[in-house]
Amino acid sequence: MNKNKRISITQIKSGIGYRKKTKNTLKALGLRKLNQTVEKKDTACIRGMINKISYLLKVEEK
């Protein structure tokens, strides 16, 4: 993982009906609304959060 590399994370599915832990992960990534996109640094911590809730997200590398 390159230090300057960034990834775009888009929420494509609602967190309603999922566990509180899943909703907290969405919140930690900065996602509040459906189809909202955030740009984050490509770190191991962020990748771990993405892997846990990958079924709710779309990820694009930049």
VEXVEXPA-185773 format. One record per atom (N, C-alpha, C, CB): residue number from 1; residue in three letters; atom name; x, y, z. Coordinates in pm, 1 decimal. Glycine has a CB too. Example, Ala and Ser with C-alpha at 12.3 -4.5 7.8 and 13.67 -1.06 7.14 Angstrom:
2
+-----+------+------+----------+----------+----------+
| pos | code | site |       c1 |       c2 |       c3 |
+-----+------+------+----------+----------+----------+
|   1 |  ALA |    N |   1319.0 |   -569.0 |    780.0 |
|   1 |  ALA |   CA |   1230.0 |   -450.0 |    780.0 |
|   1 |  ALA |    C |   1320.0 |   -330.0 |    780.0 |
|   1 |  ALA |   CB |   1130.8 |   -447.3 |    904.6 |
|   2 |  SER |    N |   1285.0 |   -225.0 |    708.0 |
|   2 |  SER |   CA |   1367.0 |   -106.0 |    714.0 |
|   2 |  SER |    C |   1290.0 |      3.0 |    787.0 |
|   2 |  SER |   CB |   1408.4 |    -59.8 |    572.5 |
+-----+------+------+----------+----------+----------+
# end
This chain:
62
+-----+------+------+----------+----------+----------+
| pos | code | site |       c1 |       c2 |       c3 |
+-----+------+------+----------+----------+----------+
|   1 |  MET |    N |     82.9 |   -118.5 |      0.0 |
|   1 |  MET |   CA |      0.0 |      0.0 |      0.0 |
|   1 |  MET |    C |     87.6 |    125.3 |      0.0 |
|   1 |  MET |   CB |    -94.4 |     -0.4 |    121.0 |
|   2 |  ASN |    N |     70.4 |    203.5 |    -98.7 |
|   2 |  ASN |   CA |    145.5 |    326.5 |   -114.7 |
|   2 |  ASN |    C |     92.7 |    433.5 |    -19.7 |
|   2 |  ASN |   CB |    138.5 |    375.1 |   -259.9 |
|   3 |  LYS |    N |    180.1 |    510.1 |     41.4 |
|   3 |  LYS |   CA |    138.7 |    612.2 |    138.4 |
|   3 |  LYS |    C |     54.8 |    722.6 |     74.4 |
|   3 |  LYS |   CB |    261.0 |    673.4 |    204.8 |
|   4 |  ASN |    N |     81.7 |    755.5 |    -52.8 |
|   4 |  ASN |   CA |      8.9 |    863.6 |   -119.2 |
|   4 |  ASN |    C |   -115.1 |    815.5 |   -193.1 |
|   4 |  ASN |   CB |     99.8 |    934.5 |   -215.5 |
|   5 |  LYS |    N |   -136.6 |    686.1 |   -195.9 |
|   5 |  LYS |   CA |   -249.5 |    630.8 |   -268.8 |
|   5 |  LYS |    C |   -379.4 |    658.0 |   -193.2 |
|   5 |  LYS |   CB |   -230.6 |    479.7 |   -291.2 |
|   6 |  ARG |    N |   -484.6 |    688.6 |   -267.3 |
|   6 |  ARG |   CA |   -614.1 |    717.8 |   -207.2 |
|   6 |  ARG |    C |   -719.3 |    628.0 |   -270.6 |
|   6 |  ARG |   CB |   -651.5 |    867.5 |   -224.5 |
|   7 |  ILE |    N |   -826.6 |    602.7 |   -196.7 |
|   7 |  ILE |   CA |   -936.0 |    521.5 |   -247.1 |
|   7 |  ILE |    C |  -1067.3 |    594.6 |   -224.9 |
|   7 |  ILE |   CB |   -938.2 |    383.1 |   -178.9 |
|   8 |  SER |    N |  -1159.4 |    577.1 |   -317.7 |
|   8 |  SER |   CA |  -1293.9 |    631.9 |   -305.2 |
|   8 |  SER |    C |  -1386.1 |    521.2 |   -256.9 |
|   8 |  SER |   CB |  -1343.9 |    691.7 |   -440.4 |
|   9 |  ILE |    N |  -1462.4 |    551.6 |   -153.0 |
|   9 |  ILE |   CA |  -1553.7 |    453.9 |    -94.8 |
|   9 |  ILE |    C |  -1694.8 |    509.9 |   -108.1 |
|   9 |  ILE |   CB |  -1518.0 |    423.0 |     55.5 |
|  10 |  THR |    N |  -1784.1 |    433.1 |   -170.9 |
|  10 |  THR |   CA |  -1923.2 |    474.0 |   -190.7 |
|  10 |  THR |    C |  -2015.1 |    373.7 |   -122.8 |
|  10 |  THR |   CB |  -1957.1 |    486.0 |   -341.9 |
|  11 |  GLN |    N |  -2110.3 |    425.4 |    -45.6 |
|  11 |  GLN |   CA |  -2209.3 |    338.6 |     18.2 |
|  11 |  GLN |    C |  -2317.8 |    308.5 |    -83.6 |
|  11 |  GLN |   CB |  -2269.5 |    404.6 |    147.1 |
|  12 |  ILE |    N |  -2336.5 |    180.2 |   -116.8 |
|  12 |  ILE |   CA |  -2434.3 |    143.1 |   -219.2 |
|  12 |  ILE |    C |  -2555.6 |     70.6 |   -161.7 |
|  12 |  ILE |   CB |  -2368.6 |     56.0 |   -323.5 |
|  13 |  LYS |    N |  -2549.7 |     39.4 |    -32.0 |
|  13 |  LYS |   CA |  -2660.2 |    -30.7 |     31.6 |
|  13 |  LYS |    C |  -2681.3 |     27.1 |    170.6 |
|  13 |  LYS |   CB |  -2633.4 |   -183.5 |     38.4 |
|  14 |  SER |    N |  -2804.2 |     31.3 |    216.4 |
|  14 |  SER |   CA |  -2838.0 |     89.7 |    345.4 |
|  14 |  SER |    C |  -2790.6 |      1.7 |    460.8 |
|  14 |  SER |   CB |  -2988.2 |    112.1 |    355.1 |
|  15 |  GLY |    N |  -2759.9 |     66.3 |    572.3 |
|  15 |  GLY |   CA |  -2719.5 |     -5.6 |    692.6 |
|  15 |  GLY |    C |  -2837.4 |    -49.7 |    777.9 |
|  15 |  GLY |   CB |  -2628.1 |     80.1 |    774.6 |
|  16 |  ILE |    N |  -2958.7 |    -14.5 |    736.9 |
|  16 |  ILE |   CA |  -3077.9 |    -51.3 |    813.1 |
|  16 |  ILE |    C |  -3093.9 |   -203.1 |    813.1 |
|  16 |  ILE |   CB |  -3204.4 |     16.9 |    754.4 |
|  17 |  GLY |    N |  -3119.8 |   -259.2 |    929.8 |
|  17 |  GLY |   CA |  -3139.5 |   -402.6 |    941.5 |
|  17 |  GLY |    C |  -3012.3 |   -479.4 |    972.0 |
|  17 |  GLY |   CB |  -3199.3 |   -454.8 |    816.6 |
|  18 |  TYR |    N |  -2898.3 |   -411.8 |    979.4 |
|  18 |  TYR |   CA |  -2771.5 |   -475.4 |   1011.3 |
|  18 |  TYR |    C |  -2734.1 |   -445.0 |   1155.6 |
|  18 |  TYR |   CB |  -2660.5 |   -428.3 |    915.1 |
|  19 |  ARG |    N |  -2637.8 |   -517.4 |   1207.1 |
|  19 |  ARG |   CA |  -2594.2 |   -501.7 |   1345.7 |
|  19 |  ARG |    C |  -2538.7 |   -362.5 |   1372.3 |
|  19 |  ARG |   CB |  -2489.4 |   -606.0 |   1379.7 |
|  20 |  LYS |    N |  -2539.0 |   -325.7 |   1498.5 |
|  20 |  LYS |   CA |  -2487.1 |   -195.4 |   1540.4 |
|  20 |  LYS |    C |  -2339.2 |   -180.9 |   1504.2 |
|  20 |  LYS |   CB |  -2506.5 |   -176.2 |   1691.6 |
|  21 |  LYS |    N |  -2265.5 |   -291.4 |   1512.3 |
|  21 |  LYS |   CA |  -2122.8 |   -289.8 |   1478.4 |
|  21 |  LYS |    C |  -2102.3 |   -249.0 |   1332.6 |
|  21 |  LYS |   CB |  -2059.6 |   -428.2 |   1504.2 |
|  22 |  THR |    N |  -2189.3 |   -297.1 |   1244.8 |
|  22 |  THR |   CA |  -2182.2 |   -262.4 |   1102.9 |
|  22 |  THR |    C |  -2210.6 |   -114.1 |   1083.1 |
|  22 |  THR |   CB |  -2281.5 |   -347.1 |   1021.1 |
|  23 |  LYS |    N |  -2311.8 |    -63.8 |   1150.9 |
|  23 |  LYS |   CA |  -2347.0 |     78.5 |   1140.7 |
|  23 |  LYS |    C |  -2235.1 |    166.3 |   1195.0 |
|  23 |  LYS |   CB |  -2477.7 |    107.4 |   1216.3 |
|  24 |  ASN |    N |  -2170.5 |    121.3 |   1302.3 |
|  24 |  ASN |   CA |  -2058.8 |    197.2 |   1358.3 |
|  24 |  ASN |    C |  -1940.1 |    201.3 |   1262.8 |
|  24 |  ASN |   CB |  -2016.1 |    137.2 |   1491.6 |
|  25 |  THR |    N |  -1919.4 |     94.9 |   1187.4 |
|  25 |  THR |   CA |  -1811.3 |     91.8 |   1088.3 |
|  25 |  THR |    C |  -1839.8 |    190.3 |    976.0 |
|  25 |  THR |   CB |  -1793.4 |    -50.5 |   1031.1 |
|  26 |  LEU |    N |  -1965.2 |    196.7 |    931.0 |
|  26 |  LEU |   CA |  -2003.0 |    296.2 |    829.6 |
|  26 |  LEU |    C |  -1975.4 |    437.1 |    880.3 |
|  26 |  LEU |   CB |  -2152.0 |    281.6 |    791.6 |
|  27 |  LYS |    N |  -2012.9 |    461.4 |   1004.4 |
|  27 |  LYS |   CA |  -1993.2 |    593.4 |   1065.0 |
|  27 |  LYS |    C |  -1844.1 |    626.4 |   1075.8 |
|  27 |  LYS |   CB |  -2059.3 |    599.0 |   1204.5 |
|  28 |  ALA |    N |  -1763.0 |    526.7 |   1112.6 |
|  28 |  ALA |   CA |  -1618.5 |    547.1 |   1125.1 |
|  28 |  ALA |    C |  -1553.7 |    579.3 |    990.7 |
|  28 |  ALA |   CB |  -1553.1 |    423.4 |   1185.5 |
|  29 |  LEU |    N |  -1610.4 |    525.6 |    884.0 |
|  29 |  LEU |   CA |  -1559.7 |    557.1 |    749.7 |
|  29 |  LEU |    C |  -1607.4 |    693.9 |    701.4 |
|  29 |  LEU |   CB |  -1603.4 |    449.6 |    650.2 |
|  30 |  GLY |    N |  -1702.3 |    753.3 |    771.7 |
|  30 |  GLY |   CA |  -1752.5 |    885.5 |    734.8 |
|  30 |  GLY |    C |  -1872.2 |    879.7 |    642.5 |
|  30 |  GLY |   CB |  -1644.0 |    964.9 |    669.7 |
|  31 |  LEU |    N |  -1937.1 |    764.7 |    634.2 |
|  31 |  LEU |   CA |  -2052.2 |    748.1 |    545.9 |
|  31 |  LEU |    C |  -2181.5 |    760.1 |    626.1 |
|  31 |  LEU |   CB |  -2046.2 |    611.8 |    473.0 |
|  32 |  ARG |    N |  -2270.4 |    851.0 |    582.8 |
|  32 |  ARG |   CA |  -2395.9 |    872.8 |    652.8 |
|  32 |  ARG |    C |  -2516.8 |    845.5 |    566.0 |
|  32 |  ARG |   CB |  -2402.0 |   1012.9 |    704.1 |
|  33 |  LYS |    N |  -2503.5 |    868.8 |    435.2 |
|  33 |  LYS |   CA |  -2617.1 |    857.0 |    343.9 |
|  33 |  LYS |    C |  -2587.6 |    756.5 |    233.9 |
|  33 |  LYS |   CB |  -2651.5 |    993.1 |    283.0 |
|  34 |  LEU |    N |  -2692.5 |    707.2 |    175.4 |
|  34 |  LEU |   CA |  -2681.7 |    617.8 |     61.0 |
|  34 |  LEU |    C |  -2622.5 |    694.2 |    -57.1 |
|  34 |  LEU |   CB |  -2819.9 |    557.7 |     24.1 |
|  35 |  ASN |    N |  -2536.2 |    631.9 |   -131.5 |
|  35 |  ASN |   CA |  -2466.7 |    689.1 |   -248.3 |
|  35 |  ASN |    C |  -2370.1 |    801.3 |   -212.9 |
|  35 |  ASN |   CB |  -2567.7 |    741.0 |   -347.1 |
|  36 |  GLN |    N |  -2337.6 |    816.3 |    -86.0 |
|  36 |  GLN |   CA |  -2237.6 |    915.1 |    -45.5 |
|  36 |  GLN |    C |  -2099.4 |    857.8 |    -71.8 |
|  36 |  GLN |   CB |  -2253.8 |    954.3 |    104.8 |
|  37 |  THR |    N |  -2008.2 |    941.3 |   -118.9 |
|  37 |  THR |   CA |  -1871.9 |    898.8 |   -148.3 |
|  37 |  THR |    C |  -1773.7 |    975.8 |    -61.7 |
|  37 |  THR |   CB |  -1839.4 |    918.7 |   -297.2 |
|  38 |  VAL |    N |  -1677.9 |    903.7 |     -5.1 |
|  38 |  VAL |   CA |  -1569.7 |    966.4 |     70.3 |
|  38 |  VAL |    C |  -1437.9 |    918.6 |     12.3 |
|  38 |  VAL |   CB |  -1579.3 |    933.4 |    222.7 |
|  39 |  GLU |    N |  -1335.0 |   1000.2 |     28.5 |
|  39 |  GLU |   CA |  -1202.5 |    965.1 |    -19.8 |
|  39 |  GLU |    C |  -1110.9 |    952.3 |    100.4 |
|  39 |  GLU |   CB |  -1148.5 |   1070.5 |   -121.1 |
|  40 |  LYS |    N |  -1044.7 |    838.2 |    112.0 |
|  40 |  LYS |   CA |   -958.3 |    809.1 |    226.6 |
|  40 |  LYS |    C |   -821.3 |    763.2 |    178.3 |
|  40 |  LYS |   CB |  -1022.0 |    701.6 |    317.6 |
|  41 |  LYS |    N |   -722.2 |    774.0 |    267.6 |
|  41 |  LYS |   CA |   -590.5 |    718.3 |    238.9 |
|  41 |  LYS |    C |   -600.5 |    566.9 |    240.8 |
|  41 |  LYS |   CB |   -484.3 |    768.2 |    341.0 |
|  42 |  ASP |    N |   -521.3 |    502.9 |    157.9 |
|  42 |  ASP |   CA |   -520.4 |    357.5 |    148.8 |
|  42 |  ASP |    C |   -429.6 |    301.0 |    258.0 |
|  42 |  ASP |   CB |   -473.4 |    310.9 |      7.9 |
|  43 |  THR |    N |   -488.4 |    273.6 |    375.2 |
|  43 |  THR |   CA |   -412.8 |    217.6 |    486.9 |
|  43 |  THR |    C |   -470.4 |     81.5 |    523.9 |
|  43 |  THR |   CB |   -415.2 |    313.3 |    609.0 |
|  44 |  ALA |    N |   -395.1 |      7.8 |    604.1 |
|  44 |  ALA |   CA |   -439.7 |   -124.7 |    647.6 |
|  44 |  ALA |    C |   -565.9 |   -113.9 |    732.7 |
|  44 |  ALA |   CB |   -328.5 |   -195.8 |    726.6 |
|  45 |  CYS |    N |   -575.2 |    -10.9 |    813.5 |
|  45 |  CYS |   CA |   -691.9 |      9.7 |    899.7 |
|  45 |  CYS |    C |   -817.7 |     31.5 |    816.1 |
|  45 |  CYS |   CB |   -669.2 |    129.6 |    993.5 |
|  46 |  ILE |    N |   -809.7 |    118.1 |    717.6 |
|  46 |  ILE |   CA |   -924.3 |    146.5 |    630.5 |
|  46 |  ILE |    C |   -961.5 |     22.7 |    550.2 |
|  46 |  ILE |   CB |   -893.2 |    264.4 |    535.7 |
|  47 |  ARG |    N |   -862.4 |    -48.7 |    499.1 |
|  47 |  ARG |   CA |   -888.0 |   -171.8 |    422.5 |
|  47 |  ARG |    C |   -959.0 |   -276.6 |    508.1 |
|  47 |  ARG |   CB |   -755.9 |   -229.6 |    367.9 |
|  48 |  GLY |    N |   -921.5 |   -284.8 |    635.4 |
|  48 |  GLY |   CA |   -986.5 |   -378.4 |    726.1 |
|  48 |  GLY |    C |  -1133.1 |   -345.3 |    745.6 |
|  48 |  GLY |   CB |   -916.0 |   -379.4 |    859.6 |
|  49 |  MET |    N |  -1163.8 |   -216.6 |    761.8 |
|  49 |  MET |   CA |  -1303.5 |   -174.6 |    776.8 |
|  49 |  MET |    C |  -1382.6 |   -203.8 |    649.8 |
|  49 |  MET |   CB |  -1311.6 |    -24.6 |    810.8 |
|  50 |  ILE |    N |  -1321.0 |   -180.5 |    535.8 |
|  50 |  ILE |   CA |  -1386.7 |   -206.6 |    407.3 |
|  50 |  ILE |    C |  -1415.2 |   -355.7 |    392.1 |
|  50 |  ILE |   CB |  -1299.3 |   -156.4 |    289.7 |
|  51 |  ASN |    N |  -1320.5 |   -439.1 |    429.9 |
|  51 |  ASN |   CA |  -1339.2 |   -584.4 |    417.6 |
|  51 |  ASN |    C |  -1452.2 |   -635.1 |    505.5 |
|  51 |  ASN |   CB |  -1210.8 |   -657.2 |    453.3 |
|  52 |  LYS |    N |  -1471.3 |   -574.4 |    622.2 |
|  52 |  LYS |   CA |  -1576.5 |   -618.2 |    713.8 |
|  52 |  LYS |    C |  -1716.6 |   -590.1 |    659.3 |
|  52 |  LYS |   CB |  -1559.4 |   -550.2 |    848.4 |
|  53 |  ILE |    N |  -1732.0 |   -479.2 |    585.9 |
|  53 |  ILE |   CA |  -1865.4 |   -442.2 |    535.4 |
|  53 |  ILE |    C |  -1864.2 |   -423.6 |    384.0 |
|  53 |  ILE |   CB |  -1914.6 |   -313.2 |    603.3 |
|  54 |  SER |    N |  -1789.8 |   -506.4 |    314.4 |
|  54 |  SER |   CA |  -1774.5 |   -493.2 |    169.3 |
|  54 |  SER |    C |  -1906.5 |   -506.9 |     94.3 |
|  54 |  SER |   CB |  -1677.2 |   -596.6 |    118.5 |
|  55 |  TYR |    N |  -2004.5 |   -576.8 |    153.1 |
|  55 |  TYR |   CA |  -2134.3 |   -595.4 |     88.6 |
|  55 |  TYR |    C |  -2218.8 |   -468.1 |     85.8 |
|  55 |  TYR |   CB |  -2210.6 |   -704.6 |    158.9 |
|  56 |  LEU |    N |  -2175.6 |   -364.2 |    158.6 |
|  56 |  LEU |   CA |  -2246.9 |   -236.2 |    159.6 |
|  56 |  LEU |    C |  -2175.5 |   -129.0 |     77.8 |
|  56 |  LEU |   CB |  -2264.4 |   -187.8 |    302.1 |
|  57 |  LEU |    N |  -2055.8 |   -159.5 |     28.5 |
|  57 |  LEU |   CA |  -1970.2 |    -56.7 |    -30.2 |
|  57 |  LEU |    C |  -1925.8 |    -89.2 |   -172.2 |
|  57 |  LEU |   CB |  -1849.5 |    -36.4 |     56.0 |
|  58 |  LYS |    N |  -1886.8 |     18.0 |   -242.9 |
|  58 |  LYS |   CA |  -1817.4 |      6.6 |   -369.9 |
|  58 |  LYS |    C |  -1686.2 |     84.4 |   -353.7 |
|  58 |  LYS |   CB |  -1905.5 |     61.7 |   -491.0 |
|  59 |  VAL |    N |  -1575.0 |     21.3 |   -388.7 |
|  59 |  VAL |   CA |  -1444.2 |     81.8 |   -367.3 |
|  59 |  VAL |    C |  -1373.6 |    100.0 |   -500.9 |
|  59 |  VAL |   CB |  -1358.6 |     -4.5 |   -271.9 |
|  60 |  GLU |    N |  -1317.5 |    220.5 |   -520.4 |
|  60 |  GLU |   CA |  -1240.2 |    251.4 |   -641.3 |
|  60 |  GLU |    C |  -1105.3 |    305.4 |   -600.3 |
|  60 |  GLU |   CB |  -1314.8 |    353.3 |   -732.2 |
|  61 |  GLU |    N |   -999.2 |    250.1 |   -658.7 |
|  61 |  GLU |   CA |   -864.6 |    299.4 |   -630.9 |
|  61 |  GLU |    C |   -832.0 |    416.0 |   -721.2 |
|  61 |  GLU |   CB |   -761.0 |    188.1 |   -648.3 |
|  62 |  LYS |    N |   -762.1 |    513.4 |   -667.7 |
|  62 |  LYS |   CA |   -724.3 |    631.9 |   -746.3 |
|  62 |  LYS |    C |   -575.8 |    641.2 |   -759.9 |
|  62 |  LYS |   CB |   -778.1 |    759.3 |   -683.1 |
+-----+------+------+----------+----------+----------+
# end
